[in-house]
């Protein structure tokens, strides 16, 4: 299939610092970009993510975004108890950055979109105002994004009714009030937990990783009510998973002894699952919860009165540990952006990793669903690995590319995208007869 869509993400501060016209002209001329989307709700992380400083920003060397702010103008009537926060930064506040991007993209005949990124509620604000709506581990502690407890992060529980209403509000607000072709999200699902890392010299084994899921979320009241309504024995479930969580973290002398035996045994993931029926039931419960959320978002978008492409942006090496099952959840999406950035390893092995992940997603999609392959046009990627990644996208039956991300890209890497498209005959214009 031809790689018809070449997408690129931009941030509000990119547009403020470089200007929408300059950024889009660079992307279109150097990398054949024909689709631009705003990361409209961005989590808290240093930008650029991998480089120490921006390679081409004329205003600042780096930027520290606020946590989970909306860079459009939210319509108040779309939200209930939980409402999106907007920027307090002087150079960003008051401007509808999504509309700025849409106007620039449409003027160039580009597709447009918006991404709701990893986290959707400011962690400190949520701890103060919505503590009941936050994910809890089996011990009752708030679960943080990527388990960064030291950063005092907090994940909303995707089974909480107010959170579900808020998520639906975000999608329908954007679909109804903005001229976007697609809405993309890499929303963090359930906290995947984190064990103690194991003791093997090669690092944690697969079963140790799976055991660590027991330390994640969620065990809040909303999850208890939903699980009980589905017929699960909550007391049995929390008792068994509590034991597994203590094993994972080596809490208690008896658990420490058992864990030492397991670490020295030929134990496996299948043994862990077969022995612990309640744990398996809880994993399936989380899967049903996430698949149901995808279905609810799809239904809401179907009701807005115009076609909106729902795109999921992967973010985990093992998404099943967060409750995301590709085959069941992806029944409700139109496209998937496989956001593997192994091209940034700068090696042929990294390209092979990308190809394998693309094949995994392609297998989960129907033929009429689109696969978009991410390209890491950032430091450590090389022109060679980027061109190899385009070949991997072609091999995997992808339908487009998505560049991640403009703020950290160099011109050399953007040029490599254009060269790779031609080199690997990735578009229909390269499939034509030679002129006589």
C-alpha positions, 0 to 999 in steps of 0.5 A, spaced: 500 500 500 502 507 498 504 511 504 499 516 502 499 520 509 505 523 512 503 527 518 507 531 523 506 533 530 507 540 533 506 543 539 503 550 541 510 553 543 513 551 536 507 555 533 509 561 538 516 561 537 517 559 530 510 561 527 505 556 523 507 558 516 515 557 517 514 550 521 509 547 516 513 550 510 519 546 512 515 540 514 512 540 507 518 542 503 523 537 506 519 531 508 513 531 504 508 532 510 501 533 508 498 532 515 499 536 521 496 535 528 497 539 534 499 536 541 493 539 544 493 536 551 500 535 553 503 531 559 509 534 563 516 533 560 522 537 558 522 539 551 526 537 546 525 530 549 532 527 547 536 533 545 539 537 551 537 543 547 532 545 541 536 544 534 532 550 530 528 554 535 529 561 535 527 563 541 529 558 547 533 553 548 528 548 551 521 548 554 518 545 560 511 545 559 505 545 564 502 539 566 496 536 562 493 543 559 488 544 553 491 548 547 484 550 544 478 553 547 474 548 551 467 549 550 464 549 557 458 545 555 461 539 553 464 537 560 461 535 567 465 535 574 472 535 571 474 540 566 480 541 562 485 546 564 488 551 559 495 555 559 497 560 565 503 562 561 503 569 558 506 567 551 500 561 550 494 563 554 488 566 550 490 564 543 487 558 540 493 554 538 489 548 535 485 553 530 492 557 528 494 550 526 488 548 522 488 555 519 495 554 516 494 547 514 488 548 510 491 553 507 496 548 504 491 543 503 493 539 509 489 534 513 489 536 520 488 533 527 489 534 534 492 529 539 490 528 547 496 526 549 498 521 555 495 525 561 489 529 561 489 532 568 494 536 572 496 531 577 497 536 583 490 539 581 487 532 581 490 530 587 487 536 590 480 536 587 479 529 584 482 524 589 476 519 589 477 519 581 484 517 581 487 510 580 489 506 586 494 500 587 492 494 591 495 498 598 490 504 596 496 509 594 495 513 588 498 511 582 502 515 578 504 516 570 509 511 568 510 510 576 514 516 577 512 516 584 517 521 586 514 526 581 507 526 585 504 524 578 497 521 578 493 517 573 485 518 573 481 511 573 478 510 567 472 506 570 470 512 574 464 515 571 466 522 572 473 521 568 469 517 562 464 523 562 471 528 561 474 523 556 468 523 552 467 531 553 474 532 550 473 528 544 466 531 542 468 538 544 474 537 538 470 534 533 464 538 534 468 545 534 474 544 530 475 542 523 479 536 524 480 530 520 482 525 525 483 525 533 489 521 536 490 519 543 496 516 547 492 516 553 495 512 559 491 506 561 491 503 567 498 503 571 502 497 569 506 497 575 513 496 577 517 490 580 523 490 584 527 489 577 529 482 579 536 479 581 538 476 574 544 479 571 540 480 564 535 484 568 528 482 569 525 476 566 518 476 563 514 473 569 517 478 574 515 483 569 508 480 569 508 480 577 510 487 577 503 489 574 500 487 581 503 493 584 499 497 579 492 500 578 486 500 579 483 498 586 479 504 587 471 504 589 469 505 582 473 499 580 470 495 585 463 497 584 464 495 576 468 489 578 462 486 583 457 488 578 460 483 573 460 478 578 468 478 581 469 476 588 473 483 590 475 480 597 478 474 593 481 478 588 484 484 592 487 478 597 491 474 591 493 480 588 495 483 594 500 477 595 503 478 588 504 485 589 508 484 596 512 478 592 514 483 587 516 488 592 519 483 597 514 486 602 514 481 608 519 476 611 514 470 608 514 473 601 521 475 601 522 467 602 517 465 597 520 470 592 527 468 593 525 461 591 521 463 585 527 467 583 532 461 583 526 456 580 525 455 572 518 459 573 514 462 567 509 467 565 504 461 564 505 458 571 504 465 574 497 465 570 495 458 571 496 459 579 492 465 580 485 465 577 483 472 581 489 475 578 487 473 571 480 475 572 483 482 574 487 482 568 481 480 563 477 485 567 482 491 566 481 489 558 474 489 558 474 496 561 479 499 556 475 496 550 469 499 553 472 506 553 474 505 546 467 503 544 464 509 548 469 514 545 467 511 538 460 511 539 460 519 541 464 520 535 459 517 531 454 521 534 457 528 532 454 529 525 460 528 521 466 523 520 472 523 524 477 518 524 479 516 531 486 514 531 490 511 537 497 512 538 501 506 541 506 508 547 508 501 551 512 495 549 507 491 553 500 494 552 497 488 555 500 490 562 496 496 562 489 493 560 490 494 552 488 488 548 490 490 541 485 486 537 479 487 542 480 495 543 482 496 535 475 494 533 473 501 535 478 505 531 480 507 524 487 508 524 493 506 529 499 510 529 505 505 532 509 510 535 516 506 535 522 510 535 527 505 535 530 508 529 533 513 534 538 507 536 541 508 530 542 501 528 539 496 523 537 492 529 533 498 531 529 498 524 528 490 525 525 492 532 520 497 529 518 492 523 516 487 528 512 492 532 509 494 525 507 487 524 504 486 531 499 492 529 498 490 522 495 483 524 490 486 529 487 491 524 482 489 519 484 491 511 480 497 511 483 500 518 490 504 517 496 503 520 501 509 521 508 508 522 512 513 526 519 516 525 523 518 530 526 524 526 530 526 532 537 525 535 541 518 534 537 517 528 541 517 522 539 518 515 540 511 514 536 508 519 530 513 517 530 510 510 530 503 513 524 505 517 520 507 511 522 500 508 520 497 514 513 501 514 512 499 506 514 491 508 509 492 514 503 494 509 503 501 513 498 506 510 502 512 512 508 515 516 508 520 522 514 524 524 516 525 531 517 530 533 518 537 529 521 540 535 527 536 536 528 534 528 534 536 524 533 538 517 538 532 515 533 527 518 527 531 515 530 530 508 532 523 509 524 522 509 523 525 502 529 521 500 527 514 503 520 515 500 523 515 493 528 510 494 523 505 497 518 507 492 513 508 497 508 512 494 503 511 487 507 517 484 513 512 484 509 507 480 508 510 474 511 508 467 518 511 465 517 517 460 519 515 453 
